[in-house]
Amino acid sequence: MVIMFVVLAAAAIALGYALFNYKSVKGMDEGNARMSEIAAAIREGANAFINYEYRIIFIVAGIVAVVFGIIFSFEEGTFRWEPSAAFVLGTSMSALAGYIGMKIATYANVRVSNTARLTLKIGSTLKVALKGGSVMGLCVGGFALLGLFLVYVIFGFGMGYLNMDSIETTGSIFTQCLSCYALGCSIVAMFNRVGGGIYTKAADMGADLVGKTEAHIPEDDPRNPATIADNVGDNVGDVAGLGSDLLESYVGAITSSIILAVSLFMHASIESGLIAKDMLEKMVFYPLVFASIGLVASVIGIAYVLFKKESDNPHRDLNMSTWAAAAITVIGGFIITGSFFKGADFTGTGFSLGYLSPWIAASIGVVSGVVIGAIAEYYTSDAYAPTRKIAHASVDGPALTVTEGLATGMISCMAPLIVLGIAIYASYAVSGMYGLAMAAIGMLSFVSATVSVDTYGPISDNAGGIAEMSRLDPEVRHITDKLDSVGNTTAAIGKGFAIGSASLAALSLMVSYLYAFSPSGSLDLNFTDPLILAGALVGAALPYLFSGMLIEAVSKAAQKMVEEVRRQFREMPGILTGQDKPDYKTCITISSQGAIKEMKTPALISILFPLVSGFLFGPYFVGGLLIGATVSAIMLAIFTGNAGGAWDNAKKYIEAGGVEGHFKGSAAHDAAVVGDTVGDPLKDTVGPSLDILIKIMSTVSLIAAVLFSQYNLLGWISTLIH
């Protein structure tokens, strides 16, 4: 119990520093009246959308909680409310983090613009953007651990489900509570990422396709009716969506390790009594303490950059924040591992290198995450050949821009998958199945630092929009564009961390899924079984169905946006001459309605598909489904994220004069805009949603596993035939 106060202290430190930075940013000057007016319009649009979306989320969450209550009560033969309560808690923690992060982003954007206006220094401007982004990052880690602390205290200790004397009978209830807590976080992430992604990309594409390529006006020109909606979208999709996305990845990694530890213990104790109860207790608490160290390390990494002397190299400063947090996490993890596991009985755990085994597995995750991030940076940054190659291909037209970007995205899949493969094998070799989950935790242990850096990107993008619409000095826009370009690369790095950890967490959840069917964990996924093979094939196709629906949703909403922008230009020609004022509110409404309408089906697929499959075809089919979907989604997420990021930065490379003789408004720039438009829904809607898809499917399948084996249509038909 004392250990849990370490977790609470880490959460309190992170949330306290987030509050300090929130007040610090909000206390800054917004600038002139025009800047305040634009910022207020963006804030109003973002608040309206997320308030409406959250009402839908909580309605869905209420229905799911009731269904879970019925399922668990039916399964246990007694009224079981605890998993539903844990689910609601997870929903609340994730929603709160996303809401606060979005709120500060809508205050920070104009402060960033004003800092650039007053100082004309990139170092000073970077600090304001990072300070705003740090609120989102620290809330992600703080609220995630606070929620886990409450699950442990209320259901683990308070209800007695984590009592080691009766863990054989109560352990499954506790893991159900953890699973439902994680699922609650995932539901919010899915809605925020899908809804926010559709919103932001519909507005972005509408603004680009008409404003840039037809009217030949700048990206955030106040004459473009879609520009306010575009800036609103940065906050609802790239801030609230990003934060809840990585929060659920973080929670999923931690809970998967704990669920796996309990599953391994229950399996081993029934088989031969291998794992000692005091060892299980250590394995259940270690992930939380390791994550707490990572959270404190993130606070130190962020604070170091914010308080150090200003520099004119934002990329180096942001990397310093992330790498410092990673290094402190590894060192701190080494120190606490000895106090946890030294002298323990490792029988049955798979700890092949003694008490340091779980730390080594987590460190493998940290290193592999850093390497995957570096690979993403190579393929998406305009400092390297792949993105520059796309920019130079744009000289010969949009077809080659798109072709070169697709090739870059596809090629970029191999290296991170090799890194993941090595990480999976190495972590399993040193620490067994528990090591896979610890590698996922290691990869996301300093998530607050990575989210802070990621959130700084859309804040900087918004700041550039406000600078453009307020007609500030061009040097201000130059500063914000440089920050935004670095932000595109950091976002690609963050997405690499998310999908890498998601794959490791999903693998450990799948192992727990196997153990959920019988005491001996005898559900063997043999791919010579046609039912399992069929499930794998269907599962491999599911991410493509899901992605296609998302792209189609963005396309539908973007078409309406394009029609509206063209209508306004056609019916009010004075807009382009500055005599008429564009109708921003109609464009905001179109994006909002399109996002809310189109997000429901893709979001529900992730929950209903494994449930329906399980009740129709049974647990073996679902096992194959999970493996096929996970493998397919990992590659598709890396491809879409890197291709989209490369297209975006290729466009910015041309705008910065990287391709000699070509500039904004040139044919090459128009071609690059087309490539960027193709990549927008891929990198900001499809890619980030896929890691959520596989974790929701794995968690839902684990929760309903026992029911699949007892109640499925195929099993009933087979029984009748025989």
N, C-alpha and C positions, 0 to 999 in steps of 0.2 A: 504493500500500500504506500509506503514511504517513497518508493520509486516514482509513483504517479505524480507526486508533487514536483519532481524534476520536470516532468512533461508539462504540468500546469505552469511552472515558472518560465519555461521556454516560450510557451504560448503567450504568457503575460508580457514578457519582454518584447516579443515581436509585435503584439497588438498595441502595446504602449508606445513603441517607436513609430508604428504606423499612425497612431493618433497625433503624435508630436509632428510628424511630417505633414499630415493632413492640415493641421492648424497653421503650420509654417507656410505652406503653399497658399492656403486660402487668405492668409493675411497680406499677401503681396498685392501690388497695384495691378489693376486690369489694363491700364492704358487709357487711350482716349475714348470718347463717347461712341464712335463708330465700332471700335473693337469690342466694347462692352455689349453693344447691341447685337453684334454677330454672335458673340459667345453666348448670350442669353437665348438666342434663337436655337443654337445647337443644343444647349442644355435643356430647353423646353421640349424639343423633339425627342431627345434621348430619354428623358424622364417619361414622356407619354408612352413611348414604345415599351420600355422595360416594365412600367407599371401594369400595362395591359397584358404583356407576356407573362409576368409573374402571377397574375390572377389565373391565367390558364394553367400554369405550372402547378399551382397549389390545388386547383380543382382536380387535375390529373393525379397529383400526389395523394389527395384525399381518397380518391377512388381506389388507387393501387394499395393504399394502407388498409382499407377495408377488405379488399380481396385477399391480401396477405393474412389478415386476421382470420378470415374464414379458412384459408388453406392450411395455415399452421394449426389452428384449433382442430380441424378435421384430421390432420396428420397425427397430432399428439393425443387426440381423444379427450382433450380438455381445453378450456378457453385460454388462448395464447395471444396476448396483446403486445408482448415485449418487442418482437421483430418489427411490428408496424410502428411502434413508438420510435425505434432506432431509425427506421426509414424516414420518418418525419423529421427527426433530428438532423439526419444527413442532408435532407432537402433544405432545411432552414440554414444550416451552416454554409452550404455552397451558395445559396441565394443571397445571404447576407454579405459574403465576401465579394460576389460579383457586383452587387448593388453599390457597396461602398467604393469599390475600385472604379466603377463607371462614374460615380458622382465626382470623385476627385479629378478624374480625367477631364471632365467638362469644366472644372475650375482651373486646372493646370494649363490647358492648351493656350488660353489667352495670356496667362502669366509668362509662358515661354516666349510667345510673340513679343510681349512687352519688354522682357529682359533682353532679347536680341535687339529690339529697337533702341533701347537705352544704352546698352553696352557695346553692341556690335562685336561681341566676343563669343566665340563658340564654346569656350570652357564654361563661362557663367551660364549660358543658355542650357548646356548639357546638364548642369547640376539641377536646374529647376525641373527639367523634363524627367530626370532620373528620380528626383525627390517625389514627384507626382506618381511615377510608375512604382516606386517602392511601397506606396500605400497598398496597391493591389497585390504586390508580391508578398508583403508581410502578412496581409490578411489571409492569403491563400494558406500559408503555413500555420499561422496562428489559429484560424478558425478550424482548420482540419484537425490539428492536435487537440484543440479545446473540445471538439466533438468526440474524438476518440477517448479523451480523458473522462468525459461524461458517460460514454458507453461502458467503460471499465468500472467506473465508480457505481453507476446505477445498476447495471445488469450483471457485471462481473462480481463485484463485492456486495453491493446492496441486495441483489436477488440471490446471491450465492451460486451463480452459474459458473464462476471461475474458482470454485473451491476445489483444491487439488485432491481432497479426500473423496470427492464424489464426481470427479471430472469425467469418468467413464459414462455416466448417465446425464450429466448436465453440460458437458462440453459442446454437444451438438446445438443446444439452445443458444449458448454464447456465440458460437460461430455463425448461427443464423442471424443474430443481432448485428454482428460485424458485417455480414454480407448485406443486410438490409440498409445499414448505415452507408456503406459504400455505394449501394444502388441508388439511394436518395441523392447522393452527390452526383452520380452519373446522370440521373434524370434531368437535373438542372443544367448540367454541362451539355447534354444533348440538345435541349431546347435553346439554350443560349447560343451554342455554336451553330446549330442549324438555322434557328430564327434570325439570329444576329448576322450569320453569314449570308443568308438570302437577302436580308435588308441592305447590308453594306455593299454587296456586289451588284445588286440591282441598281442602286443609286450610282455607284462608281461607273458601271458599264454605260448607263444612260448618259451620265455626264461626259464620259470620254467619247462615246461614239458620235454624239451630236456636237458637243462643245468643241472638242479637239479636232476631229477629223472632218467635220462638215463646216462649222462656223469658224474654225481656226482661231479660237480664243484660248487663253491659258486654262490650265486644269481647274483652278479654283477662282476663276474670274467671277465677280459678283453678278455679271450679266447672265450666267448660266443658271437656269431655274433649279437644276438638280444639285447644285453645289452644296447647299445647306444639308440636304438629305445625305449627300456623300459624307460630309463631315460628321453628321449624326451617326452614320453607319460605322465609322471608325470606333466610336465609343461603345456601341451596343454589341458589335461583332468582335472587334479586335481587342477590346478591354474586358468587358463583362464576359464575353464568350471565351476569351483566352484564359482569364483567371479561373473560371469554373471548370474549364477543360483540364488545366494542369492540377487544379485542386483534386479533381476526381482521379487523375492519374496517380497523384501522391497518395491519396487515401487507398486507392486500389492496390498499390504496391505494398503498403504497410499491412492492410487487412489480409491480403493474400498470404503473406508470410506467417501471420498468426493462425489463420485458418488451416494452412498447410501443416504447421507444427502440431496443432491439436489433432488433425486428421491422421498424421503419421503416428502420433502417440497412441490413438485409439486403435489403429490398425495393428501396430506392433504389440500393444499390450494384450490384444485378443489372440494374436498369433503365438507370441512366445514371451510376453512381458519384458521386452528389451529396453525400452526407454524409461528411465527413472523419472518419477514425478517431479523431483526437484530440478532435473534437467529440463523438463517440459516448461516449468515455471520460468526458467531463465530464457528459454526460446520464445516464450509468449511476451515477455517484457522487453527483451533486447531490441527489437525493431523500433519500438516507441522511443527508447532512450537514444538510439543511434539517430533517429529522425530529429529528436530534440537538439542534439549536438549540431546537426546540419542547419537547423533553424537559427540557432544562436550564431553559427558561423556566417550565415547569410546576413544577419544584422551587422556583424563586424565588417564583412565585405562591402556592403552598401555604405555603411558609415564612413569607411576608409575613403571611398571615392568622393563622397559628399563633403568631407572635411579636409581633404588634401588640397594642395595648391593646384590652381587651375592650369589646364594644358589645352593645346589646340588639336589633340588627337583623341577624338571621342571613341574611336574603335578600340584603342589601347586601354582607355579608362574603363570602358564597359567590360572588356575581357578581363581586366584586372579584378573587377568586382566579382565576376563569376569564378575565376581561377583561385582567387584568394579564399572564397567560401568553400570551394572544393578541397583545397589543401588543408584548411583548418578542420574540415569534416573528417578527412582521413586521419589526421593526427589525433584529433579528439576521440575518434572511434577506436583507435589503437589503445589509447589510455584506458577507456572504460571496458574494453573487451576483456582485459586481464582480470579486472575486478568481478566481471560477470562469470566467466567460464573457467578460469584457472583452477585446476584440481577437480573439475567436474567429471562425472562418468559419461563418456561419449558413446557408450554402447547403443547401437541401433540408430544413431543420428546421421551417419555418413560423414562425420567430421574427420577427414583423413589426415589433416595437419594439426590436430589438437585444438587447444582453446582459441587459437587465432583463426581457425577455419572460417567462421562467419564474417569476421572482419576482412579477411582476404577476399571472400566472395563479394562483399559490399564494395571493397576497393576496386575489384575487377569491374563492377558496375560503374563506379565513378570514372575510371579510366576509359572504359568503352563509351560512356556518354560523352566525354570530352572528345574522343576520337571521332565519334559519329557527328558531333557538332562541328568539328574541324572539316570533315568531309562535306557537310552541308554548306559550310562557308565557302569552300573551294568551288562548289558547283553553282553557287548563287551570288557570290560577290563579284562586282565589276573590277576587282583588283586581280582577277584570275582569268585564264584563257577561255573557259567554257562560256561565261557570260559575254565576254568581249567578242567571241566568235558569233554569238547571236546578234549582237549589235552590228557587226560588220556585214552579216548576212542580210540585214534589213535594207541595206543599200539597194539590193536587187528585188525588193518587194516583200509584201506580207506573207506570201506563200513560203518563201525560204525562212522568214522569221519563225513561223509556226513550225516548220519542219525541223529546223535546227534546235528549237526549244524542246520539241518532243524527243529528239535524239538525246539531248543533254539529260532530260529527266529520266529516260529509260536507262542510260548508261550509269547514272548516279545511283541506281538501286544496288548494284553489285557490291561495292566496297562496304557500305554500312551493313549489308546482310552477312558478309564475311566476318565483320567485327562482332555482330550479334551471335553468329554461330560459334565463334571462338569463346565469347563471353558465356554462352550457355554451357558449352562443354567444360570450360575451365571452372566455372562456379559450381557445377555439379560434381566435378572431380574432387574439389577440395571440401565441399560441404553438403553433398547430396542434394535432394530436391529442395531442401530448405535454402540451399545456396542460391538457387535460381531466384527465389523471392528476395533474398538479401541483395542480389545483384541489381534487381529492380529498385529496391530502396536506395542503394548506393547511387544509382543513376539519377534519382530524384531527391536525394537527401537535402541538397541545397537549392530546391525548387524556388524558394522565395527570392534568391538572387537572380535566377534565370527569368522568372516571371517579371521581376522589377525591370530588368533590361529589355524584355520583350514589350512590356507596356509602355516603356519610354518611346517606342517607335510610333504607335498611333497617336500619342500625345504630340510628338514632333510633327507628324503629318497634319494633324488638326491645326497646329500652330502655323504651319505654312499656309494652310487655307485661309486662316484668319488674316495673316499678313497680306495675302493676295487680295482678299475681299476688302480689306481696309486701305489698300493702296499705299502700303508702307514702302520705305526705301528698298530697292531691289536687293541690297546687301542683306536685309533681314530675311528675305526669301531664300537667298543663297545659303545662309546659315542653317535655316530650318530644313532645307532640301538635303544638305550634307548630313544632318542628324537623321533625317528620314531614310536616306539611302543606307546608312549603317543599321538603322532599325529593321530594314527588310532582311538584312543578313542575320541579325540577331534573332529575328522571328523564325527564320528557317532553322537556325540552330536549336531554338526552343522546341520546334515541331519534331526535330530529330530526337531530342531527349524524350518527348512525349510518346512517340511511336515505339522507340526502343524499349522504354520501360513498360509500355502497354503489352508488348509481345512477351516480355518476361513474366509480368504479372498474370497475363492470360494463361501462360503455360502452367504456372503454379496453381491457378484456379482449376484448370483442367485436371490436374492430378488429384486435387481435392474432390472434384466431380466424380472421378473413378472410385474413390474410397467411400463415396456417399451411398452406394447401392447395397453394400453388404458388409458385414464385419470384416471379411477378409479382403475387401477391395478387389473383387475378382472380375470386375468389368474390364475385359481385355479387348483393346481396340486393335484387332487383327485385320489388316487391310485386304486380306483374302476373303473376308466376309463381305458379300455384295451389298448388304444393308449399310455397313460402315463406309464402304467405297462410294455408294450412292449419296450418303450424307456428306462426305467430303467434297464430292463434285458440286452438289447443290450449295454447300457452304462457300466454296471457292467462287461461285457465281454471285452470291449474295452481295458482297461489297460492290460489284459492278452495277447490280440493280439499284442498290442504295445510292451510289455515286451518280448514276444516270438520273435518278429522280431528283437529286439535289441540283444538278446542273440544269435540268429541265425547269425546275422551280425558279432558279435564278434567271434563266432565259425568259420565262413568261413574265416575271416581274420587270425585267430589264426592257422587254418590248413595250410594256405599258409606259415605262419611264421615257423611253425614246419617243414614243408617240406624243406624250405630254410636252416634252421639251420642244419637239418640232412644232407642235400646235402653238405653243406660246411664241416661238420665233416667227411663225407664219402670221398669226393673228395680231401680234403686237410687235411690229418691226422696230418700234422705237426702243426695244430692249437692247439691241446691239449698238444703238447710237447713244444709249444712256438716257433717253428721254422717258422711257417707261421702266417701271420696276417689275422684276420677275415675280411670279407667284410661287414662292418657296413652299408654302404650306401644302399645296396640292401634291407636289412631288414627295413630300414627307409622308403624306397620307397613302400615296400609291405604294411606297416602299413598305410602310407598316402593314397595310392590308395584304400585300403580296406575301410578306414574310409569315404573318400569322396564318394565312390560309394554306400556304404551301408546306409549312414545316411539320404539320401534324402527322401526315402519313409516313414520311421517312423516320420520324422520331418513334412512332409507335411500332414500326417494323422491328426495330431492335429488341423490343420487349416481347412482342407477340410471336415473332417467327420461331424462336426456340421453344416457346411454350406449345404452340400449335403442333410443331414437328414432334415434340416429345409425346404429346397425348395421342398423336396419330400413329407414329412409327416407333416409338419407344426410345430407351436410353442409348442404344448402340448407334442409331441414326443420328441422334443429337451429338454424341461423341465425335463422329465423323464430321458433322456439320461445323462444330467448333474448331476442329483442326483445319479444315478447308478454308473457313472464313478468316481465321487468324493469319495463316500463311499468305493468302491472297491480299488481305487488307494491309499487311505490313508493306508489301512491295508497292501496292497502289498508292498508299499514303506517302511513301518516300518519293515516288515518281511525281505525283501531283504537287507536293510541297516544293520540291526542288525545281521542277520545270516552271512553276508559277513564279517563284522567287527570282529565277534567272531571267525570265521575260521582263519582269518589273524592273530589275536593275539594269538590264540592257537598254531599256527605254531611258532611264536616268543617266546612263553612261553617254548616250547620244546628246541628251539635254545639257550635259556638263561639257560638251565639246570633245568627247573622247574619240569620235569618228571624224577625221579631218574633212572639212567642207560640208558637214551636215549638222543641223541644229534644230531647235524647236520650229515646227511648222514645215520642215522639209519633207520630201517624199520618204526618206529613210525613217524619220521620226514618226510619220503617219503609220508606216509599216510596223514600227516597234510598238506603237499604241495598240494596234490590232493584236499583236502578240501578247501584250500586257492584258488586254481585255479577255483574250482566250484563257490566260493563266489565272485571272482574278478568282473565278469560282473554284478553280482547282486548288490553289494554295490557301485560300481563306475560308472555303466552305467545305469542300470534299475532303482534303487531306486531314484537317484537324478533327473532322467528325468520325473518321474511320477508326481511330484508336478508341474512341468512346464506344463505337458500335461493338467491337470485339469484347470489351470489358463488360458492357451491359449484358451481352449474350451469355458470356461465361458466368456472370454472377446470377442472372435469372435461372440459368440451367442448374447451377449448384443449389439454389434455393428450392427448386422444384424437382430435384433429382429423384428422391424417393418415390414421388408420385408417378414419375415417368415409368419406373419399373413395375409399379403396381397397376396403373391404369393407362393402357394405350390400346388403340383400336386394332393395330396389327397383331398384338398379343392375343386379344379376344378372338379375332378371326382365326388365328393359328390354333388356338385351343378348341374352337368349334370344329375345325377341319379334322383334327386328330382325335 
